[in-house]
Amino acid sequence: MNFTQTTIKGLFDNSIQFTIPIYQRAYSWQRENWSVFLKDLVEQIDHENEYSYGNLLLETIKKDSDYDIIDGQQRLTTIIIFMRAMYNVLSSKSNVDMDTLDEIAEFFFKKKGRIKLRPVDNDRACFDTIIVDNTNYAIASASQKSIAEAKDFFVKELEKLEPEQLMKIKDIVFDSNVNRIELQGKKEAALMFELQNNRGRDLTNMEKLKSYFMYQMYVNSPAEQTDMNVENISNHFKEIYKSVYDIKGLDEDSILIYHCFAFLNCSFYYRNLDNIKKELAESEDKVEWINNFTRELATTFANLKTLQNNKCHYYTKLCKVRSRDSFPAFVYPFIIKGYKYYSKDETKLDQLFHILEILAFRYHLINSRADINSRLTDALRNFDGDLDKLKTSIQNKLNETWYWGDDRIKEVLSGWMYENQALHYILWEYEEFIMRKGYTIGTIEIENEQIEHISPRTPTDGSPLEAGYDVDENNQYSEDFVSKYLNCIGNLMLISGSHNASIGNKPFLEKLDSYNMNPLLNQQAEIKTFLIDNKIEWKQESILKRRQAILDFAFKRWGFDSI
C-alpha cells in the first residue's frame, strides 16, 4: 500500500487514466451534493488555508498510468464535470486566454488521446459525449441523467460569478490537496473494501455485501488462494453490474432481497444483511458458501435481464394484472427459483407464470391487509421444480387462510366491484374470452380507458334518471339496488372516455344503440343478449344475468384447476 499526499493537479498530471470498475456504483450525486461542492469552493476564495478533497482509494493496474477507483469515484467524477462547466463558462468570457482553457482540457478531459476518466461501462459513451466532447447525448439511465444535470447545474451557477472569481476557483481546484492511496492487487483492496461501510457513505446493501464478501474471502482463504478467491468474487459482481443496468423497474437491492427470499432458509422472513451473515457463519466451508451464493446471485441478475424479453403467454398476462412495471414482491422469488430449474423450458416456465398470474390476480382482487408472504413461505422453501406440487401447495394454503381462497374470490367478485384494482384486467380477459374463436385482443387499447356504469350513477347535478332503468315511482334507485347491483360487475363495462362522456345519463335505448355501433369491443355488443323477454330495459334481472356470465368465466379462468 502506498500513501501519497498530492494535489488535484498532480493527481491528473501526465497521461494517467482512472477507471470506475463495473462492480462499483454509477454516478449518483444530486443537486444537494453539487450545491455543497460548489459552496465549499466559493467560500474558499477568501480563505488562506489549502482546500482538501480527502482520500482517493485506488487499485494499481499499471503504475503511473492506469488505476481502478475503489473509493472516491463520486467526488472525482464531479470534479471533472465541474471543470467541464468551468471550461464552458470561461470560454464565453472575452478576457480569458487559450492557455488557461488548454490547461483545463489537458488535465481533466483528454491528454495524448487518453480520456482521463472512464466511468462504469454503461455510462462511458454518455460521459465521453457530454463531458469530454461537450455535445448532446440521448439520456438512457438515472446515472446519465445525473451527469447531464450536474453539468447544466454548474454552468448555470458559474455564469453568475465574475471572471476573477472563476479564475480563483479554478486555481483552488488545481491546488486542492488529496490523499492518494494506492493498493497493489485484489488482496489489499479486499482489506480496504470493508472499511467503506464505516466512512459515512450511503452505500447500497449490494455494495456492503460485495465489500463484506471480499473481506471474508481474504480472512478465510488459504494464503496461496487469496488473490484467486477475491478475484472470483470481483468477477461475479462485475457480471451482476453488467446485468443491472439493463433491468427495468428493479434496483439492485430489491433483486438482492428477492434472491434471498428464494434461496436463504429464512425465505420471506429475510430482513437485512444480517440474515446472509448468519447463514455464512453457520456454514462449514465459508469460501465455498460465498462462491456459491455470488455465482447464483449473478445468475439471478442475468435471468431477470432475460425475463424482460420473455414472450410466454402467461408472462404477458402476469405483466397486465395491474398494469404495473413490476409485480408484487412475492412473485419474483418464485420466478428466480423457476429459472434455476428450467430456464430453457418455455412450456414449464409458462406453467409457472400461469400459477403466479392466478396468485397475483387474487392478491390484487382482494387487496387485503393480511400478510400473504408468511402464507407463501413454505411453498417457496419447498419449491424444487415440481410445478404440480407448487400449485397444490399454494392452492391449499390460500384456501386454508381464506383471504385469497376460492370462497373469498367468489364473494368479492359477486359484490361491489367498482374501483377494484383488478377490474380492468377482468374485463379485458372477459373481452378476449367472448371474442370470436381464434382471435385474441392482443395489443388493442381504448383511448382514455374508463369503466362505464350501464345503469348510470345518480346524476350529481340533481337531474332525474332517464328511462329504461330499475327505478321506483319517484324515478330513483332503491337502497337495495344501489348497494347490490349498481356497482357490481354485471353493470360495469370497458369503454373509451369519449364514448362514456357522450352517453352519460341517456335513456337505455340510446345507450344500447351506441353499444351496438361500437366496432371494437364485443362486451358492448353483447349487452343486448342479457335483455329479459326482449324488453329494452336494463334492470336487476339483466344485471344478474350478465354478472353470472362474467362470474362463470372468472371462476374458471382464475381457478387453479385451469392450470
C-alpha positions as CSV (number, residue, x, y, z in Angstrom):
1,M,0.0,0.0,0.0
2,N,1.4,3.4,-1.0
3,F,0.2,6.6,0.6
4,T,0.9,9.9,-1.2
5,Q,-0.2,13.5,-0.5
6,T,-0.6,15.3,-3.7
7,T,-2.8,18.0,-5.4
8,I,-5.6,17.6,-7.9
9,K,-3.2,19.0,-10.5
10,G,-0.6,16.4,-9.5
11,L,-3.2,13.7,-9.5
12,F,-4.2,14.3,-13.1
13,D,-0.7,15.0,-14.4
14,N,0.7,13.1,-17.4
15,S,-1.5,10.7,-19.3
16,I,-2.9,8.9,-16.3
17,Q,-6.3,7.3,-16.6
18,F,-8.8,6.4,-13.9
19,T,-11.4,3.7,-14.4
20,I,-14.5,3.0,-12.3
21,P,-14.9,-0.8,-12.4
22,I,-18.3,-2.2,-13.4
23,Y,-18.9,-3.5,-9.9
24,Q,-18.8,0.0,-8.5
25,R,-21.8,2.3,-8.3
26,A,-22.6,4.6,-11.2
27,Y,-22.7,8.4,-10.8
28,S,-25.4,9.2,-8.3
29,W,-24.8,12.7,-6.9
30,Q,-27.7,15.1,-7.0
31,R,-28.4,18.8,-6.6
32,E,-27.8,18.9,-2.9
33,N,-24.4,17.3,-3.4
34,W,-23.5,19.7,-6.2
35,S,-24.6,22.7,-4.1
36,V,-22.3,21.7,-1.2
37,F,-19.4,21.0,-3.6
38,L,-19.7,24.5,-5.1
39,K,-20.5,26.3,-1.9
40,D,-17.2,24.9,-0.4
41,L,-15.2,26.2,-3.3
42,V,-16.8,29.7,-3.3
43,E,-16.2,30.0,0.4
44,Q,-12.6,29.0,-0.1
45,I,-12.0,32.1,-2.2
46,D,-11.5,34.3,0.9
47,H,-9.6,31.7,2.9
48,E,-5.9,31.2,3.0
49,N,-5.9,27.6,4.1
50,E,-5.4,25.0,1.4
51,Y,-8.5,23.0,0.4
52,S,-8.6,19.2,0.7
53,Y,-10.7,16.6,-1.1
54,G,-9.8,13.8,1.4
55,N,-8.8,10.3,0.4
56,L,-8.8,8.7,-3.0
57,L,-8.5,4.9,-2.8
58,L,-7.0,3.3,-6.0
59,E,-6.1,-0.1,-7.2
60,T,-2.9,0.0,-9.3
61,I,-3.4,-1.6,-12.7
62,K,-0.3,-0.1,-14.3
63,K,1.9,2.2,-12.2
64,D,1.6,5.9,-13.1
65,S,-0.7,5.0,-15.9
66,D,-3.9,3.0,-15.1
67,Y,-5.9,2.8,-11.9
68,D,-9.2,1.4,-10.8
69,I,-11.1,3.6,-8.3
70,I,-12.1,1.8,-5.2
71,D,-13.4,4.8,-3.2
72,G,-13.8,8.4,-4.3
73,Q,-15.4,8.0,-7.7
74,Q,-18.4,10.3,-7.0
75,R,-16.0,13.1,-6.0
76,L,-13.6,12.5,-8.8
77,T,-16.4,12.4,-11.4
78,T,-17.9,15.6,-10.0
79,I,-14.5,17.4,-10.2
80,I,-14.3,16.6,-13.9
81,I,-17.9,17.5,-14.6
82,F,-17.3,20.8,-12.7
83,M,-14.2,21.6,-14.7
84,R,-16.1,21.0,-18.0
85,A,-18.7,23.6,-16.8
86,M,-15.8,25.9,-15.8
87,Y,-14.2,25.5,-19.2
88,N,-17.5,26.3,-21.0
89,V,-18.2,29.4,-18.9
90,L,-14.6,30.7,-19.1
91,S,-14.6,30.2,-22.9
92,S,-17.5,32.6,-23.2
93,K,-15.5,35.3,-21.5
94,S,-13.6,37.7,-23.8
95,N,-10.6,38.2,-21.5
96,V,-9.7,34.5,-20.8
97,D,-6.6,33.3,-22.7
98,M,-6.4,30.0,-24.5
99,D,-3.6,28.7,-22.4
100,T,-5.9,28.5,-19.4
101,L,-8.5,26.6,-21.4
102,D,-5.9,24.2,-22.9
103,E,-4.6,23.6,-19.4
104,I,-8.1,22.6,-18.1
105,A,-8.8,20.4,-21.1
106,E,-5.4,18.6,-20.9
107,F,-5.6,17.9,-17.2
108,F,-9.2,16.9,-16.9
109,F,-10.6,15.7,-20.2
110,K,-8.1,14.1,-22.5
111,K,-4.3,14.1,-23.0
112,K,-2.4,12.4,-25.8
113,G,-5.6,10.7,-26.9
114,R,-6.3,9.2,-23.4
115,I,-9.5,10.2,-21.7
116,K,-8.8,10.9,-18.0
117,L,-11.9,9.2,-16.5
118,R,-13.6,6.0,-17.7
119,P,-17.0,5.7,-15.8
120,V,-18.8,2.4,-15.5
121,D,-19.2,0.7,-18.9
122,N,-22.9,1.7,-19.5
123,D,-22.1,5.4,-18.9
124,R,-18.9,5.8,-20.9
125,A,-20.5,6.8,-24.2
126,C,-22.7,9.3,-22.4
127,F,-19.8,10.8,-20.3
128,D,-17.5,11.0,-23.4
129,T,-20.1,12.8,-25.4
130,I,-21.5,15.2,-22.8
131,I,-18.3,15.9,-20.8
132,V,-15.3,15.1,-22.9
133,D,-16.7,16.1,-26.3
134,N,-19.1,18.7,-24.9
135,T,-22.0,17.8,-27.1
136,N,-25.5,16.3,-26.6
137,Y,-26.5,12.7,-25.8
138,A,-29.7,10.7,-25.6
139,I,-30.1,10.0,-21.9
140,A,-31.0,6.4,-21.1
141,S,-30.5,5.9,-17.3
142,A,-30.6,7.7,-14.0
143,S,-26.8,8.0,-13.8
144,Q,-26.6,9.5,-17.2
145,K,-29.3,12.0,-16.3
146,S,-27.2,13.0,-13.2
147,I,-24.2,13.5,-15.4
148,A,-26.0,15.8,-17.7
149,E,-27.9,17.7,-15.0
150,A,-24.7,18.2,-13.0
151,K,-23.0,19.9,-15.9
152,D,-26.1,22.1,-16.5
153,F,-26.2,23.0,-12.8
154,F,-22.6,24.0,-12.6
155,V,-22.7,26.1,-15.8
156,K,-25.8,27.9,-14.6
157,E,-24.2,28.7,-11.2
158,L,-20.8,29.6,-12.5
159,E,-22.3,32.1,-15.0
160,K,-23.4,34.2,-12.0
161,L,-19.7,34.8,-11.0
162,E,-17.2,37.3,-12.2
163,P,-14.2,36.2,-14.3
164,E,-11.8,36.9,-11.4
165,Q,-13.9,34.7,-9.1
166,L,-13.9,31.9,-11.7
167,M,-10.1,32.0,-12.1
168,K,-9.6,31.9,-8.3
169,I,-12.0,28.8,-8.1
170,K,-10.1,27.2,-10.9
171,D,-6.8,27.7,-9.0
172,I,-8.4,26.3,-5.8
173,V,-9.4,23.1,-7.6
174,F,-5.9,22.7,-9.1
175,D,-4.1,23.3,-5.8
176,S,-6.5,21.3,-3.6
177,N,-4.9,18.5,-1.5
178,V,-5.9,14.9,-2.0
179,N,-4.5,11.8,-0.2
180,R,-3.8,9.2,-2.9
181,I,-3.8,5.6,-1.5
182,E,-2.6,3.0,-4.0
183,L,-3.3,-0.6,-3.3
184,Q,-1.4,-3.4,-5.0
185,G,-3.8,-6.1,-6.3
186,K,-7.1,-7.5,-5.1
187,K,-5.8,-8.8,-1.8
188,E,-5.0,-5.3,-0.4
189,A,-8.2,-4.0,-2.0
190,A,-10.2,-6.6,0.0
191,L,-8.8,-5.3,3.2
192,M,-10.0,-1.8,2.4
193,F,-13.4,-2.6,1.0
194,E,-14.9,-3.5,4.4
195,L,-13.7,-0.1,5.7
196,Q,-16.0,1.7,3.3
197,N,-19.0,0.7,5.4
198,N,-17.7,3.0,8.2
199,R,-16.9,6.0,6.1
200,G,-20.3,7.7,6.4
201,R,-21.2,7.0,2.8
202,D,-24.7,5.9,1.8
203,L,-23.8,2.5,0.4
204,T,-26.4,0.2,-1.1
205,N,-26.8,-3.2,0.5
206,M,-25.3,-4.7,-2.6
207,E,-22.2,-2.6,-2.2
208,K,-22.0,-3.5,1.5
209,L,-22.4,-7.2,0.6
210,K,-19.7,-7.0,-2.0
211,S,-17.2,-5.5,0.4
212,Y,-18.1,-7.9,3.2
213,F,-17.7,-10.9,0.9
214,M,-14.4,-9.8,-0.4
215,Y,-13.1,-9.2,3.1
216,Q,-14.4,-12.6,4.2
217,M,-12.6,-14.2,1.3
218,Y,-9.4,-12.6,2.4
219,V,-9.9,-13.7,6.0
220,N,-11.0,-17.3,5.2
221,S,-8.9,-18.2,2.2
222,P,-5.7,-20.2,2.3
223,A,-2.8,-17.8,1.7
224,E,-2.0,-19.2,-1.7
225,Q,-5.6,-18.9,-2.9
226,T,-6.5,-15.5,-1.5
227,D,-5.9,-13.5,-4.7
228,M,-7.8,-16.0,-6.8
229,N,-10.8,-16.2,-4.5
230,V,-11.0,-12.4,-4.1
231,E,-10.7,-12.1,-7.9
232,N,-13.6,-14.6,-8.3
233,I,-15.9,-12.5,-6.1
234,S,-14.9,-9.4,-8.0
235,N,-15.8,-11.1,-11.3
236,H,-19.2,-12.3,-10.1
237,F,-20.1,-8.7,-9.1
238,K,-18.8,-7.5,-12.5
239,E,-21.3,-9.8,-14.1
240,I,-24.0,-8.5,-11.7
241,Y,-23.5,-4.9,-12.6
242,K,-23.3,-5.7,-16.3
243,S,-26.9,-7.0,-16.0
244,V,-28.3,-4.5,-13.5
245,Y,-28.2,-1.6,-16.0
246,D,-30.5,-3.4,-18.4
247,I,-33.1,-4.5,-15.8
248,K,-36.1,-2.0,-15.8
249,G,-38.2,-1.4,-12.8
250,L,-36.0,-3.1,-10.2
251,D,-32.9,-1.7,-8.4
252,E,-30.0,-3.9,-7.3
253,D,-31.1,-4.0,-3.6
254,S,-34.6,-5.2,-4.5
255,I,-33.2,-8.0,-6.6
256,L,-30.8,-9.0,-3.8
257,I,-33.8,-9.2,-1.4
258,Y,-35.8,-11.4,-3.8
259,H,-32.8,-13.6,-4.3
260,C,-32.5,-14.1,-0.6
261,F,-36.2,-14.8,-0.4
262,A,-35.7,-17.5,-2.9
263,F,-32.6,-19.2,-1.6
264,L,-32.0,-18.4,2.1
265,N,-33.5,-20.6,4.8
266,C,-35.4,-17.5,6.1
267,S,-37.2,-17.1,2.8
268,F,-39.8,-14.3,3.1
269,Y,-38.6,-13.6,6.7
270,Y,-35.4,-12.2,5.3
271,R,-34.9,-8.6,6.6
272,N,-31.3,-7.4,6.1
273,L,-27.7,-8.5,5.5
274,D,-27.5,-10.0,9.0
275,N,-29.6,-12.9,7.6
276,I,-26.9,-13.6,5.0
277,K,-24.1,-13.2,7.5
278,K,-25.8,-15.6,9.9
279,E,-26.1,-18.4,7.3
280,L,-22.5,-17.8,6.2
281,A,-21.4,-18.1,9.8
282,E,-23.2,-21.4,10.2
283,S,-21.6,-22.9,7.0
284,E,-18.7,-25.4,7.3
285,D,-16.8,-24.0,4.2
286,K,-17.2,-20.2,4.1
287,V,-15.2,-19.8,0.9
288,E,-17.4,-22.3,-1.0
289,W,-20.6,-20.8,0.5
290,I,-19.6,-17.3,-0.7
291,N,-18.6,-18.6,-4.1
292,N,-21.9,-20.4,-4.5
293,F,-24.0,-17.5,-3.2
294,T,-22.4,-14.9,-5.5
295,R,-22.5,-17.2,-8.5
296,E,-26.2,-17.9,-8.0
297,L,-26.8,-14.1,-7.4
298,A,-25.1,-13.3,-10.7
299,T,-27.2,-15.9,-12.4
300,T,-30.4,-14.3,-10.9
301,F,-29.4,-10.9,-12.3
302,A,-28.8,-12.4,-15.7
303,N,-32.1,-14.3,-15.6
304,L,-34.1,-11.2,-14.6
305,K,-32.5,-9.4,-17.5
306,T,-33.6,-12.2,-19.8
307,L,-37.1,-12.2,-18.3
308,Q,-37.8,-8.8,-19.7
309,N,-37.9,-10.2,-23.2
310,N,-39.9,-13.3,-22.3
311,K,-42.8,-13.9,-24.7
312,C,-44.6,-16.7,-22.8
313,H,-48.4,-16.4,-22.9
314,Y,-49.0,-16.1,-19.2
315,Y,-45.9,-13.9,-18.6
316,T,-47.5,-11.3,-20.8
317,K,-50.7,-11.7,-18.8
318,L,-48.9,-11.5,-15.5
319,C,-47.5,-8.2,-16.6
320,K,-51.0,-6.9,-17.2
321,V,-52.7,-7.9,-14.0
322,R,-52.5,-4.4,-12.6
323,S,-50.7,-2.7,-15.5
324,R,-47.6,-2.1,-13.4
325,D,-43.9,-2.1,-14.3
326,S,-43.2,-4.6,-11.5
327,F,-45.0,-7.5,-9.9
328,P,-45.9,-8.0,-6.2
329,A,-42.8,-8.8,-4.2
330,F,-43.7,-12.4,-3.7
331,V,-43.8,-13.2,-7.4
332,Y,-40.1,-12.6,-8.0
333,P,-38.6,-15.3,-5.7
334,F,-40.7,-17.9,-7.4
335,I,-39.6,-16.7,-10.9
336,I,-36.0,-16.7,-9.7
337,K,-36.2,-20.3,-8.5
338,G,-38.1,-21.3,-11.6
339,Y,-35.4,-20.1,-13.9
340,K,-32.9,-22.1,-11.9
341,Y,-34.8,-25.4,-12.7
342,Y,-35.9,-24.8,-16.3
343,S,-34.6,-21.6,-17.8
344,K,-34.6,-23.3,-21.2
345,D,-38.0,-25.0,-20.9
346,E,-40.6,-22.4,-22.1
347,T,-43.5,-24.8,-21.5
348,K,-42.7,-25.2,-17.8
349,L,-41.9,-21.5,-17.5
350,D,-45.3,-20.7,-18.8
351,Q,-46.9,-23.1,-16.4
352,L,-45.1,-21.3,-13.6
353,F,-46.2,-17.9,-14.9
354,H,-49.8,-19.2,-15.0
355,I,-49.6,-20.2,-11.4
356,L,-48.2,-16.8,-10.5
357,E,-50.7,-14.9,-12.6
358,I,-53.5,-16.5,-10.7
359,L,-51.8,-15.7,-7.4
360,A,-51.1,-12.1,-8.4
361,F,-54.7,-11.7,-9.7
362,R,-56.2,-12.9,-6.4
363,Y,-53.8,-10.7,-4.4
364,H,-54.8,-7.6,-6.3
365,L,-58.5,-8.5,-6.4
366,I,-58.7,-9.0,-2.6
367,N,-56.4,-6.2,-1.6
368,S,-56.3,-7.5,2.0
369,R,-54.1,-6.1,4.7
370,A,-53.3,-9.7,5.7
371,D,-49.7,-10.8,5.2
372,I,-49.6,-13.0,2.1
373,N,-45.8,-13.5,2.3
374,S,-46.0,-15.6,5.5
375,R,-48.6,-17.8,3.9
376,L,-46.3,-18.5,0.9
377,T,-43.1,-19.2,2.8
378,D,-43.4,-23.0,3.0
379,A,-44.4,-23.2,-0.7
380,L,-41.3,-21.2,-1.6
381,R,-39.0,-23.1,0.6
382,N,-40.3,-26.4,-0.7
383,F,-40.3,-25.4,-4.4
384,D,-37.9,-27.8,-6.0
385,G,-39.1,-27.6,-9.6
386,D,-42.2,-29.7,-9.3
387,L,-44.9,-27.4,-10.6
388,D,-47.8,-29.7,-9.6
389,K,-46.6,-29.8,-6.1
390,L,-46.2,-26.0,-6.1
391,K,-49.7,-25.4,-7.5
392,T,-51.2,-27.7,-4.8
393,S,-49.2,-26.1,-2.1
394,I,-50.2,-22.6,-3.0
395,Q,-53.9,-23.5,-3.6
396,N,-54.2,-25.3,-0.2
397,K,-52.6,-22.6,1.7
398,L,-54.8,-19.9,0.1
399,N,-57.9,-21.9,0.9
400,E,-56.8,-22.6,4.4
401,T,-56.2,-18.9,5.2
402,W,-59.5,-17.9,3.4
403,Y,-58.3,-14.4,2.5
404,W,-57.3,-15.4,-1.1
405,G,-59.1,-18.7,-1.3
406,D,-61.8,-19.9,-3.7
407,D,-64.7,-18.9,-1.5
408,R,-63.3,-15.4,-0.9
409,I,-62.7,-14.9,-4.6
410,K,-66.4,-15.8,-5.3
411,E,-67.6,-13.5,-2.6
412,V,-65.6,-10.5,-3.8
413,L,-66.4,-11.0,-7.5
414,S,-70.1,-11.2,-6.6
415,G,-70.1,-7.9,-4.7
416,W,-69.1,-4.3,-5.1
417,M,-66.5,-4.3,-7.9
418,Y,-66.4,-0.6,-9.0
419,E,-62.9,0.8,-8.5
420,N,-61.4,-2.6,-7.6
421,Q,-57.8,-2.6,-8.8
422,A,-58.3,-5.8,-10.8
423,L,-61.5,-4.7,-12.5
424,H,-59.9,-3.5,-15.8
425,Y,-57.9,-6.7,-16.1
426,I,-61.0,-8.9,-15.5
427,L,-63.0,-7.1,-18.2
428,W,-60.1,-7.3,-20.7
429,E,-59.8,-11.0,-20.1
430,Y,-63.5,-11.4,-20.4
431,E,-63.3,-9.5,-23.7
432,E,-60.8,-12.0,-25.0
433,F,-63.0,-14.8,-23.8
434,I,-66.0,-13.7,-25.8
435,M,-64.1,-12.8,-29.0
436,R,-64.7,-15.0,-32.0
437,K,-62.8,-18.3,-31.9
438,G,-59.1,-18.0,-32.8
439,Y,-59.0,-14.2,-32.2
440,T,-57.3,-12.5,-29.2
441,I,-57.3,-8.9,-28.2
442,G,-53.5,-8.7,-28.4
443,T,-52.4,-5.1,-28.1
444,I,-55.8,-3.5,-28.5
445,E,-56.2,-0.4,-26.4
446,I,-59.0,2.1,-25.7
447,E,-58.3,5.8,-25.7
448,N,-58.7,7.2,-22.2
449,E,-60.0,3.8,-21.0
450,Q,-62.8,4.1,-18.4
451,I,-65.4,2.0,-16.6
452,E,-69.0,2.5,-17.8
453,H,-71.9,2.1,-15.4
454,I,-74.6,0.7,-17.8
455,S,-77.3,1.6,-15.4
456,P,-75.9,5.1,-14.7
457,R,-75.0,6.5,-11.3
458,T,-77.4,9.1,-10.0
459,P,-76.5,12.5,-11.7
460,T,-74.7,14.8,-9.3
461,D,-76.5,17.9,-10.7
462,G,-79.8,16.6,-9.4
463,S,-81.4,15.8,-12.8
464,P,-83.6,12.7,-12.9
465,L,-82.5,9.3,-14.2
466,E,-83.6,8.6,-17.7
467,A,-86.0,5.9,-18.9
468,G,-85.1,2.2,-19.1
469,Y,-83.5,1.6,-15.7
470,D,-84.6,0.0,-12.4
471,V,-86.2,3.0,-10.7
472,D,-89.2,3.4,-8.5
473,E,-92.3,5.6,-9.0
474,N,-90.2,8.6,-7.9
475,N,-87.6,7.9,-10.6
476,Q,-85.0,6.8,-8.0
477,Y,-83.0,3.7,-7.3
478,S,-83.8,1.7,-4.2
479,E,-81.2,1.4,-1.5
480,D,-81.0,-2.3,-2.2
481,F,-80.3,-1.7,-5.9
482,V,-77.6,0.8,-5.1
483,S,-75.9,-1.5,-2.6
484,K,-76.1,-4.7,-4.6
485,Y,-76.4,-4.0,-8.3
486,L,-75.3,-0.5,-9.3
487,N,-71.6,-1.2,-8.7
488,C,-71.5,-5.0,-9.3
489,I,-69.5,-6.4,-12.2
490,G,-72.7,-7.2,-14.2
491,N,-73.3,-3.4,-14.5
492,L,-69.7,-2.4,-15.3
493,M,-68.1,-2.4,-18.7
494,L,-65.0,-1.1,-20.5
495,I,-65.4,2.0,-22.6
496,S,-63.5,4.9,-24.1
497,G,-63.6,8.2,-22.2
498,S,-65.2,10.0,-25.2
499,H,-67.9,7.3,-25.5
500,N,-68.6,7.4,-21.8
501,A,-68.9,11.2,-21.8
502,S,-71.3,11.1,-24.8
503,I,-73.8,8.7,-23.3
504,G,-73.7,9.5,-19.6
505,N,-77.3,9.5,-18.2
506,K,-79.0,8.9,-21.6
507,P,-82.0,6.6,-21.8
508,F,-81.1,2.9,-22.0
509,L,-82.4,2.6,-25.6
510,E,-79.9,5.3,-26.8
511,K,-77.1,3.6,-24.8
512,L,-77.9,0.3,-26.3
513,D,-77.8,1.8,-29.8
514,S,-74.4,3.3,-29.1
515,Y,-73.0,0.0,-27.8
516,N,-74.2,-1.9,-30.9
517,M,-72.4,0.7,-33.1
518,N,-69.1,0.1,-31.4
519,P,-66.8,-1.8,-33.8
520,L,-64.1,-2.8,-31.3
521,L,-65.3,-4.5,-28.1
522,N,-67.7,-7.4,-28.1
523,Q,-68.7,-6.9,-24.5
524,Q,-70.6,-3.8,-25.6
525,A,-72.3,-5.5,-28.5
526,E,-73.1,-8.4,-26.1
527,I,-75.3,-6.3,-23.8
528,K,-78.4,-7.0,-25.9
529,T,-78.1,-10.7,-25.2
530,F,-78.8,-10.1,-21.5
531,L,-82.2,-8.4,-22.0
532,I,-85.2,-10.1,-20.4
533,D,-88.0,-11.0,-22.7
534,N,-86.5,-8.7,-25.4
535,K,-87.6,-5.6,-23.4
536,I,-85.3,-2.6,-24.0
537,E,-84.7,-2.3,-20.3
538,W,-81.7,-2.6,-18.1
539,K,-82.9,-3.8,-14.7
540,Q,-81.9,-6.0,-11.9
541,E,-82.6,-9.3,-13.8
542,S,-80.3,-8.3,-16.7
543,I,-77.5,-7.2,-14.4
544,L,-77.7,-10.5,-12.5
545,K,-77.7,-12.4,-15.8
546,R,-74.6,-10.6,-17.0
547,R,-72.9,-10.9,-13.7
548,Q,-73.3,-14.6,-13.6
549,A,-71.9,-14.9,-17.1
550,I,-68.8,-13.0,-16.1
551,L,-68.5,-14.9,-12.8
552,D,-68.7,-18.3,-14.6
553,F,-65.9,-17.1,-16.8
554,A,-63.8,-15.7,-13.9
555,F,-64.2,-18.8,-11.6
556,K,-62.8,-21.0,-14.3
557,R,-60.2,-18.5,-15.6
558,W,-58.6,-17.9,-12.2
559,G,-59.2,-21.2,-10.6
560,F,-56.0,-23.3,-10.0
561,D,-57.7,-26.2,-11.8
562,S,-57.3,-24.3,-15.0
563,I,-53.6,-24.8,-15.0
